[in-house]
Amino acid sequence: MSDISFERLNEIVIASLDSDTKEAFSNYWISHYSIDIDHDELGKLKVISKPVGTDFSYHCMTVVPKHDLQIEVRPLKAYLGFNFYTSGSAVGIVSGAPSGFTMEEGNMLICVSNYGRGVLSLSKKRPFTTVTLFIKSQRFTEFVGSEIHHFPYEFSLALRDTNYFYSLGTATSDRLRFLLSKMESWFKGPTQMFYLESMAMEIMGATLSELELSQKMDHQFKKLDKERLLEAKSILEKSYKEAPSISELATMIGMNESKLKKGFKALFSTTIYQYLLDMRMERARMLLSDKELTVKETAYAIGYSNPNAFSNAFYQRFSVRPSEFSKKKILF
């Protein structure tokens, strides 16, 4: 296995830049540049790092190592990162963190790392892509103001003091996947930057809701009940096309129906039916936006046997018919 230090990673990046970009380069994570190279030590490396409005930085990295590889990374102090793993997998270890964490497709990590060193372990010829939005910890704290108390204490402490670490890993929702898939293609033209900043704010809001959920779970639910309700949510996410009935779901997680319905509503602020409907509609929007399927095929793909019923449900959610959405490529 080969090792690449953070200094060497920066050297590889800098050597690939033009003279003007080299002069402005200060940091691998938040300097603004684009590279697409095939390097003897590293393998294929593609990085897009751009500003999003005045507060955010967007960083997308894809690496295809030529051999098993460990890359030293030095996280930014005093920054909050929203990390999304969109393809492949890797193992990350940050100095001082409780343990390593697996970064794999479909997962995300909210992180105030602060520490000076980490290691990213990659496997030979296995592509790995990560997309990160950065915002300064101080700017974020100013932005949320007194609402900071809604989040876990350890999170707010790490924002204030760079001697502390905080991270929370969870699954990436369909809505977030949809937004992330659009960001790179929208880095064109001055007016698009307004949309990008709005999307960055929405991504931040959606990911931070996971922190609020974490705080809520710690205060209101017994450990076993939390685990069972999270299991129920996971089952619905994996089987939304042919979801189990409430009775079947209750049996699967070992909880009675009444407690399941009340607990699910209290923990996730929605009913089981509405959560399932929301997942189906978000998935339908992604399929129609990408023009992978027709309206009828989309209806069948998300579990509707009647395309008209699907059209009505889509209209009730988005105030536009799926056929109109598909034709006009509406983004909302």
HUBEL-V116252 format. One record per backbone hydrogen bond with DSSP energy under -1.0 kcal/mol. NH is the residue of the N-H (numbers start at 1). CO is the residue of the C=O. If there is no record, write none. Layout:
<<NH;CO> <NH;CO>>
This chain:
<<2;68> <4;70> <9;5> <10;6> <11;7> <12;8> <13;9> <14;10> <15;11> <16;13> <17;14> <22;18> <23;19> <24;20> <25;21> <31;27> <33;49> <35;47> <37;45> <39;43> <43;39> <44;64> <45;37> <46;62> <47;35> <48;60> <49;33> <50;58> <52;56> <56;52> <57;134> <58;50> <59;132> <60;48> <61;130> <62;46> <63;128> <64;44> <69;122> <70;2> <71;120> <72;4> <73;118> <80;135> <81;111> <82;133> <83;109> <84;131> <85;107> <86;129> <87;129> <90;103> <91;121> <92;101> <93;119> <95;117> <97;94> <101;92> <103;90> <105;88> <106;85> <107;104> <108;170> <109;83> <110;168> <111;81> <112;166> <115;113> <118;73> <119;93> <120;71> <121;91> <122;69> <125;65> <126;123> <128;63> <129;87> <130;61> <131;84> <132;59> <133;82> <134;57> <135;80> <137;78> <140;136> <141;137> <142;138> <143;139> <144;140> <145;141> <147;144> <148;145> <149;146> <150;147> <151;148> <156;152> <157;153> <158;154> <159;155> <160;156> <161;157> <164;161> <166;112> <168;110> <170;108> <172;106> <177;173> <178;174> <179;175> <180;176> <181;177> <183;179> <186;183> <187;184> <188;186> <194;191> <196;192> <197;193> <198;194> <199;195> <200;196> <201;197> <202;198> <203;199> <204;200> <205;201> <206;202> <207;203> <208;204> <209;205> <210;207> <212;208> <213;209> <214;210> <215;211> <216;212> <217;213> <218;214> <219;215> <220;216> <221;217> <226;222> <227;223> <228;224> <229;225> <230;226> <231;227> <232;228> <233;229> <234;230> <235;231> <236;232> <237;233> <238;234> <239;235> <249;245> <250;246> <251;247> <252;248> <253;249> <255;250> <260;256> <261;257> <262;258> <263;259> <264;260> <265;261> <266;262> <267;263> <268;264> <269;265> <275;271> <276;272> <277;273> <278;274> <279;275> <280;276> <281;277> <282;278> <283;279> <284;280> <285;281> <286;282> <287;283> <288;284> <289;285> <290;286> <292;287> <298;294> <299;295> <300;296> <301;297> <302;298> <303;300> <304;299> <310;306> <311;307> <312;308> <313;309> <314;310> <315;311> <316;312> <317;313> <318;314> <319;315> <325;321> <326;322> <327;323> <328;324> <329;325> <330;325>>
